[in-house]
């Protein structure tokens, strides 16, 4: 049996290797503390669950849901963006419901790239961004992210021959895995760069609310500590942004998000989706509407929880002598590995879980420039995080 060559790029998976290492650790009797997955352990708000629960008894929600039936959700999403960022959005042409932002970022390259075209991706970056390019038979040019540059790419370093074959750039700030924030000034430069070189600008934006530092560069809206790419491109000339309710609203298991931005890009992505799936169950969209339009106190409570976890975890690491910078955003800590582990993050993480039961994500799994780092997801209470650090100490 023969398979498409594009699958060859998807065979190597560090995270599948880590899953096997975790399984071995559990089988050997280790008490697992899993800090490897960015899946929130917090619950969705009660009014969100109630909206979904009420939908279950409404038999009109049990059939296929076509685009027209998502109008209320698209309107809620457009209003949310306008209130948060001051950007006017047309819910009919500039919003598209998604099964999480990962689905959108993986499918968009199919609509934008021809075989052999380049996509400019962050390195390290979220793995599905690369996966979507490979499924579209595109090529990847990794833009290295360095600590000395605030984990922002240097756009001028992209070679001219690569730019000539490039069709899209993918950004994502606040950034997974480095937890870096991009200022609005960088986004404006990125928009100008993409306009100059005729590139689609994709921004994956799941951590918009998980920002902890008040000094983050913002626009006049103090509630928006992490800027939207659409604030740098209000005409939506080249930009599309992806948002998920998984992080801000703890709805990861419900798989609901949306794309927002350039109407032509939204239409192209909609064409791809139409060949693959219908929309989610209407009840999930009703829950998402309740999340976007209801009380936002739960969002702030989530931010407060992860700030407390961050502070406890970083303080504990500093006590054992691991001087990891305090992340300004997201639910992660991005830690540079000390010797003798500095050049083999996979070996470190495998050894760590098998000997201590603490699971983390090796930086190499996020790209070549992630080597030498490890990512910890702060998805447990502070007491558990401090226990994890106490187990880590002898390994260091």
N, C-alpha and C positions, 0 to 999 in steps of 0.2 A: 504494500500500500504506500502511495506517495502523497506527500503533503506539500503545501505551499512553502516556498523558500523563506517567506517572511516570518514563519514560525521559528526559524532558527534563532532569530534575535530574542525570542521570548523564552528560550529554554533555561538560560542561566538565571537563577532567582535566589539571591542571598536569603530572602525572608523564608523561602521554603526550606532552605538548609537550617535556618534558625528554628523553624517549627520542629524539625526532626531532632535538633539538639534539646529543645524543651521537652519533647516526648521522652527522650532518653533520661533526662534529669528526673522527670516525674516517675518513670519506671524504676529508677534507682533509689527512690524514696525521698528525693529533695522536695522541700516545701516551696513551691514556685511563687515568686513575686514577679509578675509579668509587667515589665516596664517597656516592652518592645512595640506595643501597638497603640496608636493614637485614637483609641475608641473610648469615649467618655464613659465613666462609670456612674455618672449622674443621671437622674430621671428627668423626663420631659415634664413640663408643668401640668397641673391638674386640669386647667381649662383646655389644654391641647388634647389631652386624653379624653376628656368629656366630649369634645367635638367629634372625635373619631368614633367613640362609643355610640353616640346618638346616630351616626351615619349607618352603623351596622344594621339597625332596625328599619332603615329606609330602603326598601327594595329598589327604588329608582337608582340607587348608587351601585347596583350589583352588575350592571352591564359594562360594555366597552365605553371608554371615555375618549371622545375625539377632541380635536383642538378647540372647537367652539365651546365645549363643555368646561374648559379650563379658564374661561374668561374671568370669573371671580378671583381665582388665584392669581392670574396675571395682573389684574388690577391691584390686588393687595401688594404684590411684589413691586409694581411701579410706584405705588404710593409710599412704600417703605423706603425706596431709594430716594425719592424726592424729599421726604422728610429728613432723611439722614444726611444726604449729600447735596441737596439743593439742585439736583439734576432732573429736568423734565423728561419723562419717559412715556412713550406710547405703548400701552399694554397690548395693542393689536399687532404691532409690527416689530417691537423692540424687546419682547420678553418671550421666553420659551421654557415651559416646565421640563425638568430633567429628573432622572432617577439618580440624584446626587450629582455633584459637580464633576466627579471622576468620569461619569458616563459622557458628559459633554466634552471634557478636555480630550477624551480618548476618541470620540467620534468626529470632532471638528476637523482634524487633519485629513480625513477622508473627503471632506468637502472642499478643502483648500489646496492640498498637495497633489501633484502628478508624480508618478514614479521617478525617483531620482532627485526631486526637489529637496532643498535643505529646510530644516526648522532649527532655529536658534533656541537652545534650551539652557536653563540654569544647571550648573554642575558644582555642587550636588543639587539634586532636585527631586521632585516627587516622581516615583517610577512610572505611573500611568501616563505621564506626559510623553515619555519616550515610547511607551507601548503603543500609543495612538499613532505616532509617526511611523513606527515599523509596520503597523497594520495597513497604513496607507502607502507602503513601499517607498517612504521617503528616507532621506538621510538626516543625521543629527550632527549639528555643530555644537559641542558643549562650550558654554561660556563659563570659565572658572570663577568661582566665588572665593575671595580671599578675605581673611580677617582684617588685614590692613586696609581694605576698601569697604569695610562695613558689610561684607558679604553681598555687595552689589556688583554686577558685571560691568566691565569696562567696554562699552559698546564700540569704541574706536579700535579695539583689538581684533574685531572680526575681519578676516582677510577679504579683500575686494573680490577675489574669484568666488568665495563662498557666498558673499552678498549677492553676487550676480545670479546665483542659482537659488537664493532663499526666497521663501514665500510667507514665512510666519516667524514670530518671536513669541515665546511663552515666558511670562513672569509670574511670580506668586509671592506677594508680601502682604502681611507678615509671613515669613518664610518657614516652610517645613523642608529641611530639618534644622536650619541654623537659628531660627527664632528672630532673625533680623527684620527690621522695619525699613521700608523704603520711603523716603520723604517725597512730598509732592513735586519738588524740584527735579528729582530723578525721573519721575513719571513723565513730566513735561519734556525732558530730554529724550526719553524713550519714544514718546509719541512723535516728536519731530524727526527722530531717526527713522522710524517706521514710515512716516509720510515721505521722507526723502528717498527711501529705498523701496517703496511700494510693498511694504510688508504688512500682513495682518498682525495686530497686536492683541495677544490673548493674555488675560489676567485671571489667574485662579485665586479666589478670594475667600477661602473658608474661615479664616481667623480674624475677620474684620473687627469683631468685638473683643477678642481675647488679647487686649493691649493693657499693659500695667503702668506704663510710665507717662505721667502727665506732660513731660517735656517733649514728647514725640511731635514732630513737625505736622501741623494741621492747616486747614483752611480756617475761615472764620467760625466754622461750626465746631465748638469744643467737644461735642459728643462723638465726633468722627476722628479719633486719634490716629487711625490707619486710613490714609486716603484711598479713594476709589480711583481707578484708572480713568473713569469717565469725568472726574474733576479736571484731569489734564487734557481730556479730549471731549469737551461737552457737546460738540457737534457730532460725536460718534463717527468720526471720519474713517478710522481704521481699527477701532477697538471693540472688543467683546469681553465681558467679565462674567465669571462663574461664581455663584454663591450656593452654599449648601446650608441646610438647617441642622446639620449634624453637630456642629460645634457650639454655636450660640444658643441653640434651643434643645440640645441633647436629644436629637431625633435621628441619630445615625442609623438605627435599625429600620426606620420607616422609609429611608431612601428617597428623600425629596430635596430638590434644589432647583435652580433655574439659571438660564443664560440671559444676559441683558446687554444691549449695545446696538451696534450697527445693524440696520434693518436687513441689508443684503446678507450679512453673515448669519443672522437669525434665520432668514428664509432658507439659506443653504443647509444649515444644521437641521432645520425642520424636515427638509427633503431626505436627509440621511436617516433621521429617526423614523420617518414614515415608512421606510423600507424595512425597518427592524422591529419596531414595537408600537403599541398604542401607549397611552399614558397610564399612570398609576391608578389605583383604586381611588374613586372620588373622595372617600372618607379620609384618606391620607391628606389630600389637598385641603379638605375642610379643617383638618388639624393644623396644617401649615398656615392657613388663613388666620386661624385663631392665634397662632404664635406670632405672626407678623403684625396683627392688628390689636392684639390684647395687651394686657399689662406687661411691661418690659422689666419688671423687678426681678424676674427669674434670670434674665440675662446678666444683670449686675451681680446677682448672687453667684452665678457660675464663675464670673470673672474674679470675684472675691475669693471663692474657693480655690481656684487655680493660683491666685497670687499667694495665698497662705501656703499652699503646697510647694510652690516655687521657693519661697523664703525658707521653709523648713528643709527642703532638699539641698539647696545651695549652701545653707549654713552648715549642714551636716557634712557635706563634701569638704568644705573649708576646714572643718575641725579635724578631718583625717589627712589634711595636707594637699587635697586636690583642688587647685585654685581655678575653678570653673567660673566663667563670667556669668553674672546674673542676667537671665533672658528678659527682654523688655516686652515680649509678647508670646503668644501660642501656649500650648500645654507641654512644651518640650524643654529639655536642657541639652545643649550641644557641647559636649565635653571633649577637649583635646587629650588624646591618650598620652600618658607618660611612658618613658622607657621602662621595660624593654618591649612594650606593646605598640609603640608609635607607628609602626609600618604594617601592622596586621590586625585590623579591627575585627575581622571575622574570627581569627584565632582567639582574641581577647574575649569576645562575646560568647563564643562556644565554651571556652574554659570557664568563664564566669558562671554561666547557667549550670554547667555540669558539676561544678564544685561548690556553688553557693545557693543555687536555685534562683538567682536574680537574672532575669532576661532583659536584654537591651538590644537595640538595633545597631549593627555595625555601619559605620559611615560609608564604607565601600559599597553598600547596597544602594546608596543614593547617587553614585557616580564616582568617577576617578578622583575628583577633587575632595570627595568626602573621606578618602582614606586617611587614617590617623585620628579620626574622631569616632565618637559613639553617641547615639541619641537615646536619651531616657524620656519616656512618656510619663507624665506625672498623673497617673490615673488611679492613684490610691490615696488614702488619707495620710496626713503627715506622720503619724506614728508608724505606719507601714513603710513609708519612704525612708524614715530614719533607721528602721530595722534593715532595710535594703543596703543603706550606706555602711552600716556596721558590718554587714557580710562582705561588702566590697573591699573594705580596708585591708584585710590580709592579702588579697589578690594583688593589690598595688604594691 
